[in-house]
């Protein structure tokens, strides 16, 4: 098996692989090629076909008020006849080691098969709530007591993007700043790949014209009569914002059979729905793995003190060892020695770092030492994890 870099001359074979793997139609080819034009990747060729391929791109992740250089994995694919041969595993090893060498501290991806990526040391770092609601159960509110709704024109997303970056970006972990150009790429993708017929961004405005919330929804018709409304991004500053949004979405009750609302973990739409006749799911939206443990530990905000953590990493052996962290005035000094005893698997470490309720979830903490517990309990300013790309 030979690993090779993906080049422009591979474009036709790559399209055949990715289109088959992700169910993309020919009309999505232009958007796909545009998206991956700035990506790098590795492939395995067999029988004059690209049997397996993985792409990666450069991103920045916001974590506890720190900006972390991140290599994001995309378009992991293998042709059916070449599966279960270990090609993807070897490509992942190659990419992860290359990203570390290039100075990346984290790698992230958006997973359809969570268990599959755990094999490579990835773990859940952010989750979202998805509500599936029948329109007829949504309560109505008097319009005069609600905010005004302003539609964002497709040609100008600046108000939406600026509000998001100013008011939402810094409140959560695991998210990327928006740009107008990226929003237009997202819309293009939703229309041409996902098959939605309409995308609409909305601002909520008070009487003085101040923005009090945002939401984006799409409409998709399944068959001739059934229409679905999907809200894939929303944020409201107060209860009045929620009521304005619900009142608006409820107006689709005569057209849509189903409304799905994706939102962040702290959100609780059921408080206003006042009924149990809906479906609520917690979904994994982003996974990550640490590429450079020593550099990552420098980014964590700890209470002043001395800590010790021992970690095992089956792929990046430089991450193995016992790390002593001395934290003083938001600055961490790291010293690494050879592992003392059995350490924590790096994927479990990631889970406990990023998900603020994970330590409480594990009633049996036998896999943790006293030093581990002390470390995790003294992390400062942990926030609920959140991602913006819900699709």
N, C-alpha and C positions, 0 to 999 in steps of 0.2 A: 504494500500500500504506500502510495506516494502523495504527500500533501503538497499542494501548490497554491500560490496566490491567485485570486480571481482577477482577471484582466478584462478589458473591454471586448476582446475577441471572444470571450466566453458568453456574451450577452444572450445569444439565442438559446444555448443549452441551459443557461441559468434560468431564463424565462420558462422554458419547458418544465424544469424541475419545480420552480416555485409556483407556477400556475397550477400544476397538478396537485401539489401539496396543500395549497391554501384555497383552491377552488376559484382562482381568479379568471375572469373572462377577458377576452381580447381587448375590450375597451379599457381595462385597467392597466394595460401594458405601459402606456405613456406615464401614468402616475407612478407606477412601480419603478420604472427606469429613472425617473426624476428623483424619487426618494433615495434610491441606492447609489446615485451618482457620487455622493460624498462619503459613501461607506467603503470599508475595506473588507476583505474576506478570504477564506481558504476553502479549497474544494478537494474532493477525491474523484478522479476520473476512472471509469471502467467501461470497456467495450465502446469507446468513443462517446460516452455519455458522462455528464456530471452526475455522479451517483449520490454524492452528499455535498452540502455546502452550508457554511455559516458566515453571516455578515456581522460586522461590529462597527460602531461609530463612537465619536467623542461627545460626551455630555458632561454637565456639571450637576451634581446633586446637592440640594440644600438639606443639611442635617444639623440640628441643634445650633443654629446660627453660624454654622461653618459651611463653606463651599468646598465640596470634595470632587476631585477629578474622577470621572466615572466612564468606563467603557461599556456601552450598552450593546447587548447581543440581540440580533434580529434575524428573522428568516432562516431558522434552523430547519433543514429539510433533507430527506433521503428518498430516493425513488423506491417504490415498494419491493422491487426485486433485489435490492441491495441492503435491506434492513437487517438488523441483528448481526452485523458484522463488525461492530465497534468503530465504524468510521467517524461518527459524530463525537465519540469519546476522545479520539485522538485529535480531532480538530479543536475541541474545547481545550484540551491540555495545551496545544500549541498557542491558541489565542490568549488564554489566561496568563501563561508565562510571558508572552510578548507584551501584553498590556502592563504587567508588573514592571517589566524591563523598561517600558516607555514612561514610567512614572505614575501610572494609575493606581489609586488606592482601593477603588471599588469597581465591581462589574455588576451591571443590572440587566434585567430582562423582564418582559411581560409574558407570563406563562399561561398556556392552555392546559399543559400537563404538569401539574405541580410536582408530583412524585418523581417524574423523569429527571427534572433539573436538580433535585436534591442529590442525585448521584454525583453531581459535579460540584457540590458544596454550596449550592444556592439555597436560600431559605426565604420565607415570606418576610417582607419588610413593610408592606402597607396593604391595607384592606379597605374595602368599601362596603356600604350597605346598598342593596338593590331591593326596592319595593315593587311588587307587581300588584296593580290596583285596578279594579273594575271602576270605570268612570262614574257609574251611578251611585257609588257609595261616598263620593267626594262631597263634603259639605259646601254650601253656598254662603257667601258673605255679601253684605250690602256694599255696593261699589263706592258710595260716598265716603266710606270709612277705610278705604284701601288706598294703596299707592297707585300712581299712574304707571302705565307700561309703555315703554318706548322701544320700537323695533330698530335693530341695528341693520343698516343697509349693507349689502354684501361688499360694496366698494369702500366702506370705511368702518373698520373694527377698532379704531384707536381708543374710543371711550371705554369700550368693553375691556380691551387689553390693559389699558392704563389702570382702570379700577381694580382689575384682578391682581396685577403686579403690586400695587400699592397696599391693598387691603387684605388680600388673601394669601399671597405668596409666602410671606414671613410667618404665617400662623401655624404652618404644618410642615412635617418632614416629607422627604422623598418626592419633591415636586420640582418642576422646571419652570423658569420664567417664560411667559408668553411673548410672542411677537406677532405682528399682523400677518407677516408672510407665512408663518407656520399655521395660523388659523385658517388661512385660505387653502393651504395644502391639505389640512384635515378635512375641510369641507369637500374639496375635490375628491378625496379618498372615499368619504362617506357616500357621496352621490354616485361615483363610478364603480366602486368596489363593493360597498355594502348594499347598494341598491335603494337608498332612500330617495324619495322624490322631492323633499324639501328640508332645508335646515334653517332654523331661525334663532338668532340670539336676541335676548331682551334685557333691558335695564328697567329696574324699578326706581321711580323718582318720587320724592316727596313734593310738597307744594312749592318749595323753594328751588326745585330742580336738582337737589342733591341726590346722588345715587345711593340707594338703600339695599341693593341686591342685584344679582344677575342670574339668568338661567339660559340654557341652550337646549332646544329640543329638535327632534327629527320626526318625520312622518313616513311610514312605510306601509304600502298596501300589499297584503298577502291574499292573493285571489282577487275576485272582482268586488267583493263586498266588505271583507274584513280589513280594517285599517288599524294600525298600531302607532301609538305615540311613545317615543322614547326620549326621556330627559336624561342627558348624559353629563350635565354639569350644572350645578346650582349652588348659590350661596346667598343667605339672607341675614341681615343684621339684627332683625327683631321679629317678634311674633306677627306683626302686621305684614312683614315681607312674606312669611309663610302663607298667611291667609290670602294675600294678593295672588301668589303663585297658584295655590290650590283653586281659588275661584276661577282663574284663567284656564287652568288645565281641565277643570270640571266642565268647561264649555264644549269639550270634545265628546261629551257623553252620548250625543246622538250620532256620532260618526265612528268613534273608535270602540273596539271591543276590549281593548287592554291598554293600560298605560304603565310603563316601567320608569322608575325614577332611581337613578344611581346617585348616591350621595356619600358623604364621609361618615365615619363611624360614630361620631358624637351626635349625629342628627337623629331626630325621633319624630318622624312624620305621624306615627300612630297616635301621638298625644292629641293631634288635631283631627285625625280621622275618626276617633271615638268609636271604633268598631274593630272586631278581629277578622273581618272578612277581607283579608289581603294576605299576600305572601311576602315574607321578609327573609333575605338571605345575606349572610356575610360572605363576601367573595374576595379571593386573593387577586390583586391587580399587579403587584410588582414583587419581584424576587431580586435578591442581591447576594453577592459573596464578596468577602474581603480578599483583596489581592496582596496588600501589604499591612500586616497586623501591627507592626511597630508604628507606622505612620498614622494608621487609623486611630490607635490608642491616644495619640497626641491630640486628636480632634475632639475627644469626649470631654464634656464638662463635668468635673467631679468636685465634691466637697474637699476641702483641704485635708490631706492625710496620705497614708501609704497603703498601697493595695498590691495584690498579687493574683495573677490569673495564669493558668496553664492550658494551652490549646494544642490540638492535633489537627493537621491538615494533610490529607492523603495526596493532594495534587501539588500544592505549592509548599514544598518542604521547608522553605525559609520562614514560614509562619509557625512552625513547630517550636515549642519551647515554653519556658516559664518567664513571664513578663512582670517585672516589678514597676509599678507606677507610683511616682511621688507627685502629688498635685498640690500646688501652692499658687493662690491668686490666679486661678483659671489657666495655669500653665502646667503641663504634664511633662515630667522627665521620665524617660523609659529606659530600663535596663533589661536586657534579655540574657538568659543563661540556658543551658541544656535542661530539658524538661525534668522536673522533679516529680516522679510518679506519673499516674495516668491523668491525662488532661481532658478537657471538654472538647467534643467535636466542634469544629469551627462553624458548622451550620446551626447548631444549637446556640452557640455564642451570638450569632447574627440575630437569631429569633429573639433572644432575651434583650439584646441591645435595642432593636428597632421597635418592637411591639411593646408599648408601655404597660400593658396588662399581663404580659406573658409570665412574669415571675409569680404573680398572684395565682395564675391559672394552674401551675404545677404544684398541687398539694403535696405530692411526693417529690421532695427535692434531694433524694439520695444521690443523684448524679452530680450534685453541686457540693463543693467544699465550703467551709466557713468563710474562706477567703473569697470564693466566688460570690457568695451571697452578700458579703460586705461590699464588694465592688459594685454589684448591680443595684443595691439599695442606696448607694451614695451618688448615683448619677443625677446631675442637676438638670432641671428644665426639660424633662421629657415631655413630649407632646404626642397627641394621637397621630399615627401615621396617616398619610393622605396622598393620593396621586390625582393628577388632573386628567390623564388620559384614561377614561373609563371604558373605552371601546377596545 
